[in-house]
């Protein structure tokens, strides 16, 4: 059994984390006590300790998020960093990012979580409820929701209440008025869009039954999970699908059948779908002429459509080929589906690279820009499958980080019950 000796007041943050790691390693090797009553007591104490660690983790995540440090490492967002480097599920990563971003607006929640007087479940619930409120309403909401916590409501009840917190505030202030959507009615479709201060855009609207059918038929297939590794939630996938349609990356065809020219002219070689499913030659010839099916014809050596340097952009046929090669972005670890990616010239078209199918790859918009602004951080390998695999390297001139530096002096935080 190893022992730990540490001065809690003078130890650096890194030294404290090292001590926690050693303690938790030892704790994980222990068997649970025989007494169920003791297990309950210890579990409650351990959960409270984990909540305090969540407070420290939120502060660390907040600093990384505000500085954008993850982008230097080839990660487009804080959520992507938490998924890729910390192994979090997307819902948990989003929850932690929200808490980290709302801490400065929730002084009572922040102090209570750090002091062990408020659980992480309650803290994250309040943070999620106020994320779309202005600062004035945020203070009101924090007070209302913490009052519910004090009255013994469960985290689930507080979350349910938090989802309609804006209505509660307007009702209490006597400012409740019918919204524009209610006054407009439901016979006509409408969309409103407003730009945020950071350059983003809020979109809200209503589609009648006819337009909703068009929406579902167009975006529904594009918004499906790209596979078991696609950790985006439905709202993120739907936004990506809509962006792909607006950017012209979506085609009306729903099915692509890949086959040789000889197959269409009577040959016996089978075709295949983009997921690799084999299709008998006779079926290929029958369905290749069906509505909604796009035949992708390969020439000798299975290499289609060489355009040379006369063309800057890949053709729709080339994009179909690339989508069969790249189910996701070419960057290793990136989970953006290939259907929502951009066509990238592997070594840069401006350098003389022809628009040939074996010189192209699919890359998500963020990594495409990262690749061309940080070429020294991208290592490109050509796999035997024909794919180009991009691997993000650490930022240049990255100096070792001293995580054991002494902590800066801090002011104590008072918890107002």
N, C-alpha and C positions, 0 to 999 in steps of 0.2 A: 504494500500500500504506500503510495507516495504522499508527501505532505506539501502544503502550500503555506508560505509565509509572505504576507503582503501588507503594506501600510495603505489602507484604503484612501486616506486623505491625500497622500503624496503620489500615489501611483498614477501613471498616465492612463488614458483611455485604452490604449492598446494592451497595457499590462493587466488591466481589469478584465478585458475580453479574454486574454490568455488564461487568466485564473478561472473565469466562468467555463471556458472550454474544458479545462482539466477537471473541474468539479462535475460538469455534466457528463463527461466521459466516464468518470467513476460511477456516477449515479445510474447511468444507463446499464452498467454491468450488474447492478444489484437486483436481487429478486424482491418482489413486493412483499411487505410484511404479511404474516399469517392472519393478523387481525383485520377484518373488513373495516371496523371502526377506525383503526389507525390509518388504513389506506385512504379513507375519506378525508381525514384530517390532513394527512400529508399531501394528498392531491390538491386540496383547496389552497394550502400554503404554496405548493409548487406552482399552481396556476396564477396566484397573485404575484409570485416572483417573475413568471413569464410575462405578465402584463407590464411590469416595470421594465423588463427588457424590451418590450414592444415600444415603450416610450423612448428609450435610447435609440432603437432602430429607426423610429420615425424621424428623430432629429438628424440622424446620419443620412437617411434617404432624402430628407428635405434639403440638406446641403448639396448633395449630388445633383438633385433635381434642379435646384436654383442655378447652379453653376454650369449645367450642361456637360459635366465631365464625361458622362457615358458616351457622348458623341465622338470624343477623341478616340475611343476604343471601338468605333464602328458600330455602335448600338444606337438606333434612331430615337429611342425614348427611354425614360426611366422604367416604364412598364416592361419594355423589352429587356432591359438590364436585369430586372428582378426575375423575369422568366428564364433568361438564358444563364445567368451567372449564379443566381440563388435558387434556381429550381422551383420557383413558385408557380402554382396554377394561375391562370389569367385573372380569375375573379379575386384571388387573394392578393395578387400583385396590384390590381386596380384599387382594392380596398386600402392597401398600405400607402399607395401614392396619394390617394385622396386625404387620408389622415395627415400625411406629411405636409401637404399643401395647405391644409386648413388650420394647422396648429397655431399659427400666429393670430388667427381670428377667434380662437377658442381658448382664452386664458384659463378659465376654470376647468375645462376638460383637460387641457395640457397639464396643469398642475395636479389635478386629481389622479390622472393616469400615472404620473411620475411618483406620486406619493403612495400609490397602492390603494387609494380610496375609490378609484373608479376602474372598472374592468376594461380590457381592450375591446370587448364586444360592445359595450355602451359607447366608448369613445369613438370607435369607427362608425357606429350607427349615427351619432350626432354629426360627425364630420360629413358623412354622406348626405344627410338631410340639409345641411347649410351650404353645400357646394355651389348651388345655383342661386343663392340669395345675396343681396348686397350687404354691406357691412352693418347697416342699421338693422335690417331684418335678421341678420346673422346673430347679433347680440340678443335680440328678442327670442329667437329660436333656441339658442343655447340655454337661456333661462327657463323656457317652457319645458324643454326636453329633460334638463337636469332636475326640474321639479318632479317630473314623472318618475325619474330614476329614484329620487328620494322617497316617493310614495310606494316604491316596491314593484313598479311595473316591470315586466320582463323585457329583455332586449328586443324580442320580436314585436311586442306591443309598441315599444318606443319607435321601432323602425316603421311600423304601420302608421303611427301618428306622424312621424317625420315626413312621410311621403306626401302628406297633405298639410304640411306646416304652413305653407304660404296662405292657404285658404283659412287656416285657423287665425293667422295674424290679421288678415283683412277683416274677418268677421269680428275679431275683438276690437279693432280700431274703427269699425263702422264704415269701412271703405269698400265693402264688397259690392261690385257691380257686374252685370253680365259682360262676359268677355266678347271680343269681336267674333270669335268662332260661333258662339251661341247665337248672336244676332244675325249672322250670315245665313244660317240654315245648312242643310245637308244635301241639297239637290245639286249644287255646283261644286266642282273641285277648286281648291285654292291652295296657294303656297306663299308664305312670307319668308323673307330672308333678311337678316341684319348682320352687319359686320362688327366683330368685337375689336377691342383696342389692340389686341395682339396680332391682328391680321386674319384671324379665323372668321368663321361665319356660322351663325345660328340659323337653322332651317326648321320651319314648323308648317304644317299644312293638313289638309283633309282631301281625300280622294273619294269620289262617289263610286258606286259599285262597278260601273263600266271601266273607269280609269284604274280602279284598284285591281281589276283583272289583268290589265296591261302591265301594271307594276309587278304583280306576282309572277306573270309569265316571263317577264324580261329579267328581273332582278333575282327572283327566287332561285333559279339554278345557279346563278353566279355567287349567291350568298351562302351556299352550302359550305360546311367545313371542308377544307382542302385535304383532310386526312386526320389520322389520330394525333399528329403533332400540331395541328392548327388550334392554338389556344385562344384565338380571338373570340369574343362573345358575338352574339347575333347582330347587335347594333353596329359593331366595328366591321363585321363582314358585309353588312348591308351598305354601309358608307363606302367601303372599298368597291363594291359592285356598282354603285351609282356613279362613283368617280370614273370607273373603267368605261362605263357606257358614255358618259359625257366626254371623255377623252378620246373616244373612237376606238378603244381597244376591244369592244364587244362586236360580234357579228351576229346576224340574225340566225345563222345556222345553229342547230342545237347538237348535232352529231357529226363527227368526222370519222370517215372510214379511210384507212390508209391501205393502199394497194399498189401493185406494180401495173404498168401499162399492159403487160402481157395478160394479166388477170382479166382486165376489162375486155380484151379482145379474144377471150376464149381459153386462156391458160388455166392451169390447175392450182397455181400458188395461192394459198389463202391470204385474205386480208386481215386487218386487225383494227380494233378501236384504240383510242388514245391511251386507255388504261391497260392495253396489252391483250385484251380478250380476242381470241382468234375467231375469224369469220370465214366459213367455207366460200370457195371461189364463186359458186353458183349464187349464193346469197349476196355476195358483194355486188355482182352484176345487177341483181334485182333491186337492192336497196340504194345503190349509188345514184339512181335516178329519182329517188323518192324526195318529196318535199321535206325540207328541214334537214337533209343529209348533205354534207359537203364531202365529195371524194377528193382525197389528197393522193395524187398520182406520182409515184417515184420512178425515176429513170434508172439507168445502169448504175450499179454500185449504191443504189438507194440514196443518191445525192441529187436533190432537186434545185432548180431555179438559181443558177449562178448569174448574177447581174453585173459583176465587175465594178469598176469605179464610176460608171456613168450614173448610177442611181444612189441617192443618199439614204433613202428609207427602205426598210424591208417591205416586201409585198404581203398582202393577206395570206397568200399561200405559204410564204416563208414563216410567217408568224404561226401558222397552224403546225408546221414542222417543229418549230421551237417549243410550242406548248406540249408536244409529245415527248420532247427531251427534258423539259424543265417543269416538273410539277410544282416547284416552288422557285423562289428567287435563287440565282446562281451562288449567292453568298452563303457560305456554310453556316448553318444554324438559323438563317432567316426563314420564316414560315409564311411569307406572303405568297399566295397562290400564283403560279405562272400566268394564269389567265388575267391577272390584275397587274402584271409587271410590264415594264417597258423593254423594247428591243435595244440591246446595247452592243455597239461595236467593241469587240474584246480588246483590241489595242488602239482604238480610237480612229474614227473615219478620217479625221483631219490629217492623220499621219500617213494616209495612203492605203488604209485597209479597205479592200473591196467589200461590197455588201453581199458576201457569199455566206451560204447557210452555215459553213463550218468556221466562220469568223464572227458569228453572232451568238449572243446569249440573252436570256431574259433576266432582268434585274429590276427590283422594285425601285420606285422613284427615289426614295431616300438614299439607298445604297448606290444607285446610279450616279447621283450627284456626289456622294462621298468618294466614290471610286475616281472620279475625274478631278476632284479637288485635293485628294490625298492619295496620289498614285503609289507613293512609297509604302503605303500601308496595306496594299492589296497584292497578295501572291496568287497567281493564276496557274492552275494545273489543268491539263487536257486529259480527261478520263477516257478509258477504253470504250465507254458507252457512247462517246461522241460529245459528252457534255464538257463545258468549261466550269471548273469549280473555283470560286473566289474564296480566299481565306483572309480574314482581316488580321493584320499584324499589330502589335502594341504600338502606341504612338512613338515617334522618334524622340531621342534624347530624354526618355523617361527615366528619371533618377529614382533610386530606391527610396521607398517611403519609410520614414522613421515613425512607426506607430507607437513607440514607447517614449515619445517626447513628453515632458511634464505637462500636466493640464494647465490651461490658463485659469486665473482666478475667476470665480463665478459668484453672482449675487444669489442668495437664497430666494426661493419662490414661496410666497405665502398662499396657502390654499384657502379660498373663501367658500365655506360650506353654504 
